[in-house]
Amino acid sequence: MAVRQPPASDGHQGLASDLGQLRGRFPGWFFTSVWAAAGSGPDRRLLVGQRRGIVLSDWSTKALAAKIRAEDGG
């Protein structure tokens, strides 16, 4: 049985490319995504970054990167 990933309904065209960009910009952080499904609306993808017990998440790459920069002190 093949597993299909939901279509990007939150404006993300390259699902792997934005995670790859985060990995390249923030070495030492682990990145993944989680799909949130709603019966009455489009599915959305939550981006998650983790390092040394700190877990940050946001709906957009830009917002998650800002949180990581703040956590890293700059």
Secondary structure, 3 states (H helix, E strand, C coil): CCCCCCCCCCCCCCHHHHHHHHHHHCCCCEEEEEEECCCCCCCEEEEEEEECCEEEEECCHHHHHHHHHHHCCC
